[in-house]
Amino acid sequence: MTSICFIGFGEVGTHVSAGLKEDNDIDICAFDIAPNEAMHESARRLGVELHASVADAVADATLVFSAVTTERCVEAARDSAHALTSEHVWYDLNSTSPVAKRDAAALIEPTGARYTDTAVMSDIPRPRHKAPLLLAGRDAEDSVSKLRALGMVADYVGETVGQAATVKMCRSVFLKGFDAVLFECLAAATEVGVREDVIQSIHGTFPEFNIPTIAGPKMNRLAQHCKRRAGEMRFVNETLDDLGLNPATPLTTSRVLQRMSDAQCADIADPEAGELDEIMGRYLTQAKADS
């Protein structure tokens, strides 16, 4: 029976575990550097064993999913390498730059474990283990087969570590940039009391976006993950800078997201309710303080 270990048991670990458990007879365990009560509760509910050390967590696993915070991709590889063997496949799901993925691979591969650059190409909560994945690396074709056998949606993009990450980083220029532009647009409109007018005007131009319906939940989800996404956009900037493009959009997007984080918008985000007034109020207060 396949056994999976998550290094990092946040949103990715909990939602993917839930989906995998429903569709497969599978053992799942996890390690997190800073476990909290919510993680312990999720682990108990899902039947996931949350270990106190990396070594214990990977001991009986064959597939290891690294799903830590953006900035800890390389650190997680460094901290886990001592416990890995040729029996392990390391799936690096972290949203980070191709350079960081290559640095992580350089730590994992000498252990005999097979490193796979893995890019998550959608939000996780709804599709869970069905979220589309792009895989790259020397053994990525075999890694794709292992995930598909579990009902996961995985595609091979190349044999070079960093290829999947590059697709993810370029995609984020648009997707997270779009979200940041919409958020700042609606924040400005909120300031002068014309938010609904602006939403309806955008809807009139781009009815296929269905902005009146998606704006609230989408902006709340952006707020919910603003700190992590601000960090990701700094890695996006690094990626484009390495290509010699002298980028402008990624750092501007990161600045909007970081301001949301500084305003503690995540504390009140609720994608289900989709209310915007308080989030916009906090953001506008922070924006004026920053000026």
FIPA-933077 format. One record per residue (C-alpha): residue in one letter; z, x, y. Coordinates in steps of 0.2 Angstrom, whole numbers, plus 5000, padded with zeros to 4 digits. Layout:
<rs>
<'A', <Z, X, Y>>;
...
</rs>
This chain:
<rs>
<'M', <5000, 5000, 5000>>;
<'T', <4995, 5006, 5017>>;
<'S', <5010, 5011, 5028>>;
<'I', <5008, 5013, 5047>>;
<'C', <5020, 5021, 5060>>;
<'F', <5020, 5018, 5079>>;
<'I', <5025, 5032, 5090>>;
<'G', <5030, 5021, 5105>>;
<'F', <5035, 5003, 5102>>;
<'G', <5031, 4994, 5118>>;
<'E', <5017, 4981, 5121>>;
<'V', <5004, 4989, 5109>>;
<'G', <5016, 4992, 5095>>;
<'T', <5024, 4975, 5095>>;
<'H', <5008, 4964, 5097>>;
<'V', <4997, 4975, 5085>>;
<'S', <5012, 4975, 5072>>;
<'A', <5013, 4956, 5073>>;
<'G', <4994, 4954, 5069>>;
<'L', <4994, 4966, 5056>>;
<'K', <5009, 4959, 5047>>;
<'E', <5001, 4942, 5047>>;
<'D', <4985, 4948, 5039>>;
<'N', <4991, 4961, 5027>>;
<'D', <5004, 4966, 5015>>;
<'I', <5009, 4981, 5024>>;
<'D', <5024, 4992, 5029>>;
<'I', <5026, 4996, 5047>>;
<'C', <5039, 5007, 5055>>;
<'A', <5041, 5015, 5072>>;
<'F', <5049, 5028, 5083>>;
<'D', <5052, 5026, 5102>>;
<'I', <5060, 5039, 5113>>;
<'A', <5069, 5026, 5123>>;
<'P', <5072, 5011, 5112>>;
<'N', <5080, 4996, 5121>>;
<'E', <5088, 4980, 5115>>;
<'A', <5071, 4971, 5117>>;
<'M', <5063, 4983, 5105>>;
<'H', <5076, 4982, 5092>>;
<'E', <5075, 4963, 5093>>;
<'S', <5056, 4964, 5091>>;
<'A', <5057, 4976, 5077>>;
<'R', <5070, 4964, 5068>>;
<'R', <5059, 4949, 5071>>;
<'L', <5043, 4958, 5064>>;
<'G', <5051, 4967, 5050>>;
<'V', <5047, 4984, 5057>>;
<'E', <5060, 4998, 5054>>;
<'L', <5064, 5007, 5070>>;
<'H', <5069, 5025, 5066>>;
<'A', <5080, 5037, 5076>>;
<'S', <5068, 5052, 5073>>;
<'V', <5049, 5055, 5072>>;
<'A', <5052, 5064, 5056>>;
<'D', <5060, 5049, 5048>>;
<'A', <5047, 5037, 5055>>;
<'V', <5031, 5046, 5049>>;
<'A', <5039, 5052, 5032>>;
<'D', <5031, 5038, 5022>>;
<'A', <5017, 5033, 5034>>;
<'T', <4999, 5037, 5032>>;
<'L', <4992, 5030, 5048>>;
<'V', <5001, 5035, 5064>>;
<'F', <4997, 5026, 5080>>;
<'S', <5002, 5035, 5096>>;
<'A', <5005, 5021, 5109>>;
<'V', <5016, 5029, 5122>>;
<'T', <5015, 5029, 5141>>;
<'T', <5000, 5036, 5149>>;
<'E', <5008, 5052, 5155>>;
<'R', <5016, 5056, 5138>>;
<'C', <5001, 5057, 5127>>;
<'V', <5002, 5076, 5125>>;
<'E', <5021, 5076, 5125>>;
<'A', <5021, 5064, 5110>>;
<'A', <5008, 5074, 5101>>;
<'R', <5019, 5090, 5104>>;
<'D', <5035, 5081, 5099>>;
<'S', <5028, 5074, 5083>>;
<'A', <5017, 5089, 5076>>;
<'H', <5031, 5097, 5066>>;
<'A', <5033, 5081, 5055>>;
<'L', <5014, 5079, 5052>>;
<'T', <5004, 5084, 5036>>;
<'S', <4987, 5083, 5029>>;
<'E', <4992, 5065, 5023>>;
<'H', <4992, 5058, 5041>>;
<'V', <4979, 5051, 5052>>;
<'W', <4984, 5052, 5070>>;
<'Y', <4976, 5038, 5081>>;
<'D', <4978, 5042, 5099>>;
<'L', <4978, 5025, 5108>>;
<'N', <4984, 5031, 5124>>;
<'S', <4974, 5027, 5140>>;
<'T', <4972, 5044, 5147>>;
<'S', <4959, 5057, 5151>>;
<'P', <4947, 5066, 5139>>;
<'V', <4956, 5082, 5144>>;
<'A', <4973, 5075, 5139>>;
<'K', <4965, 5069, 5122>>;
<'R', <4958, 5086, 5118>>;
<'D', <4975, 5094, 5122>>;
<'A', <4984, 5082, 5111>>;
<'A', <4971, 5085, 5097>>;
<'A', <4974, 5104, 5098>>;
<'L', <4992, 5101, 5094>>;
<'I', <4989, 5089, 5080>>;
<'E', <4975, 5097, 5070>>;
<'P', <4983, 5113, 5065>>;
<'T', <4996, 5102, 5055>>;
<'G', <4982, 5097, 5044>>;
<'A', <4983, 5079, 5051>>;
<'R', <4966, 5071, 5056>>;
<'Y', <4966, 5067, 5075>>;
<'T', <4956, 5052, 5081>>;
<'D', <4953, 5049, 5100>>;
<'T', <4955, 5030, 5100>>;
<'A', <4951, 5019, 5116>>;
<'V', <4958, 5001, 5117>>;
<'M', <4945, 4991, 5126>>;
<'S', <4954, 4975, 5130>>;
<'D', <4971, 4968, 5134>>;
<'I', <4982, 4968, 5118>>;
<'P', <4993, 4952, 5119>>;
<'R', <4980, 4939, 5114>>;
<'P', <4969, 4948, 5102>>;
<'R', <4983, 4959, 5095>>;
<'H', <4976, 4969, 5080>>;
<'K', <4959, 4962, 5084>>;
<'A', <4958, 4971, 5101>>;
<'P', <4941, 4981, 5100>>;
<'L', <4943, 4999, 5098>>;
<'L', <4932, 5014, 5100>>;
<'L', <4935, 5030, 5090>>;
<'A', <4929, 5047, 5092>>;
<'G', <4932, 5064, 5083>>;
<'R', <4927, 5074, 5068>>;
<'D', <4934, 5062, 5055>>;
<'A', <4932, 5046, 5066>>;
<'E', <4920, 5038, 5054>>;
<'D', <4932, 5038, 5040>>;
<'S', <4946, 5033, 5052>>;
<'V', <4935, 5017, 5057>>;
<'S', <4934, 5012, 5039>>;
<'K', <4953, 5013, 5037>>;
<'L', <4956, 5002, 5052>>;
<'R', <4942, 4989, 5047>>;
<'A', <4950, 4988, 5030>>;
<'L', <4965, 4981, 5039>>;
<'G', <4955, 4968, 5048>>;
<'M', <4955, 4978, 5064>>;
<'V', <4939, 4979, 5076>>;
<'A', <4934, 4997, 5077>>;
<'D', <4918, 5006, 5081>>;
<'Y', <4913, 5024, 5080>>;
<'V', <4906, 5032, 5096>>;
<'G', <4904, 5051, 5091>>;
<'E', <4912, 5066, 5083>>;
<'T', <4918, 5074, 5099>>;
<'V', <4936, 5071, 5105>>;
<'G', <4936, 5063, 5122>>;
<'Q', <4920, 5053, 5120>>;
<'A', <4930, 5037, 5117>>;
<'A', <4942, 5041, 5131>>;
<'T', <4927, 5044, 5143>>;
<'V', <4920, 5026, 5140>>;
<'K', <4938, 5019, 5143>>;
<'M', <4940, 5029, 5159>>;
<'C', <4923, 5024, 5166>>;
<'R', <4926, 5006, 5162>>;
<'S', <4943, 5007, 5171>>;
<'V', <4934, 5012, 5187>>;
<'F', <4926, 4994, 5187>>;
<'L', <4939, 4983, 5179>>;
<'K', <4955, 4990, 5187>>;
<'G', <4946, 4992, 5203>>;
<'F', <4940, 4974, 5203>>;
<'D', <4958, 4968, 5200>>;
<'A', <4965, 4979, 5214>>;
<'V', <4951, 4973, 5226>>;
<'L', <4955, 4955, 5222>>;
<'F', <4973, 4958, 5224>>;
<'E', <4972, 4966, 5241>>;
<'C', <4959, 4953, 5246>>;
<'L', <4971, 4939, 5241>>;
<'A', <4986, 4948, 5249>>;
<'A', <4977, 4949, 5266>>;
<'A', <4972, 4931, 5264>>;
<'T', <4990, 4926, 5260>>;
<'E', <4996, 4935, 5276>>;
<'V', <4986, 4924, 5287>>;
<'G', <4988, 4908, 5277>>;
<'V', <4970, 4906, 5270>>;
<'R', <4972, 4912, 5252>>;
<'E', <4965, 4896, 5244>>;
<'D', <4951, 4895, 5256>>;
<'V', <4946, 4913, 5251>>;
<'I', <4948, 4909, 5233>>;
<'Q', <4936, 4894, 5234>>;
<'S', <4924, 4904, 5244>>;
<'I', <4923, 4918, 5231>>;
<'H', <4922, 4904, 5218>>;
<'G', <4907, 4897, 5227>>;
<'T', <4898, 4913, 5227>>;
<'F', <4903, 4918, 5209>>;
<'P', <4907, 4902, 5200>>;
<'E', <4906, 4911, 5183>>;
<'F', <4921, 4921, 5187>>;
<'N', <4932, 4905, 5188>>;
<'I', <4943, 4913, 5201>>;
<'P', <4953, 4897, 5205>>;
<'T', <4959, 4897, 5187>>;
<'I', <4961, 4915, 5183>>;
<'A', <4968, 4922, 5199>>;
<'G', <4986, 4918, 5196>>;
<'P', <4988, 4924, 5178>>;
<'K', <4977, 4939, 5181>>;
<'M', <4986, 4945, 5197>>;
<'N', <5003, 4942, 5188>>;
<'R', <4997, 4952, 5173>>;
<'L', <4991, 4966, 5185>>;
<'A', <5008, 4966, 5193>>;
<'Q', <5017, 4966, 5176>>;
<'H', <5008, 4982, 5171>>;
<'C', <5006, 4990, 5189>>;
<'K', <5016, 5006, 5186>>;
<'R', <5007, 5010, 5170>>;
<'R', <4990, 5006, 5177>>;
<'A', <4993, 5016, 5192>>;
<'G', <4996, 5031, 5181>>;
<'E', <4980, 5028, 5171>>;
<'M', <4970, 5027, 5187>>;
<'R', <4976, 5045, 5191>>;
<'F', <4969, 5050, 5175>>;
<'V', <4953, 5041, 5178>>;
<'N', <4951, 5051, 5195>>;
<'E', <4954, 5067, 5185>>;
<'T', <4940, 5062, 5173>>;
<'L', <4928, 5059, 5187>>;
<'D', <4933, 5074, 5196>>;
<'D', <4930, 5085, 5181>>;
<'L', <4912, 5078, 5181>>;
<'G', <4910, 5084, 5199>>;
<'L', <4909, 5067, 5206>>;
<'N', <4922, 5069, 5220>>;
<'P', <4928, 5051, 5216>>;
<'A', <4935, 5039, 5229>>;
<'T', <4938, 5022, 5220>>;
<'P', <4951, 5028, 5206>>;
<'L', <4964, 5034, 5218>>;
<'T', <4962, 5019, 5230>>;
<'T', <4965, 5008, 5215>>;
<'S', <4980, 5018, 5210>>;
<'R', <4987, 5017, 5227>>;
<'V', <4987, 4998, 5227>>;
<'L', <4995, 4998, 5210>>;
<'Q', <5008, 5010, 5215>>;
<'R', <5012, 5000, 5230>>;
<'M', <5014, 4985, 5219>>;
<'S', <5026, 4996, 5208>>;
<'D', <5036, 5002, 5223>>;
<'A', <5038, 4984, 5228>>;
<'Q', <5045, 4980, 5211>>;
<'C', <5032, 4966, 5208>>;
<'A', <5033, 4969, 5189>>;
<'D', <5051, 4962, 5190>>;
<'I', <5045, 4944, 5195>>;
<'A', <5028, 4944, 5186>>;
<'D', <5024, 4929, 5175>>;
<'P', <5006, 4928, 5168>>;
<'E', <5010, 4911, 5160>>;
<'A', <5016, 4903, 5176>>;
<'G', <5003, 4912, 5187>>;
<'E', <5013, 4910, 5204>>;
<'L', <5007, 4922, 5218>>;
<'D', <5018, 4918, 5233>>;
<'E', <5033, 4930, 5229>>;
<'I', <5022, 4944, 5222>>;
<'M', <5011, 4943, 5237>>;
<'G', <5027, 4943, 5248>>;
<'R', <5034, 4958, 5240>>;
<'Y', <5018, 4968, 5241>>;
<'L', <5015, 4963, 5260>>;
<'T', <5032, 4969, 5264>>;
<'Q', <5029, 4985, 5255>>;
<'A', <5012, 4988, 5263>>;
<'K', <5020, 4985, 5281>>;
<'A', <5034, 4998, 5277>>;
<'D', <5021, 5010, 5271>>;
<'S', <5011, 5009, 5287>>;
</rs>
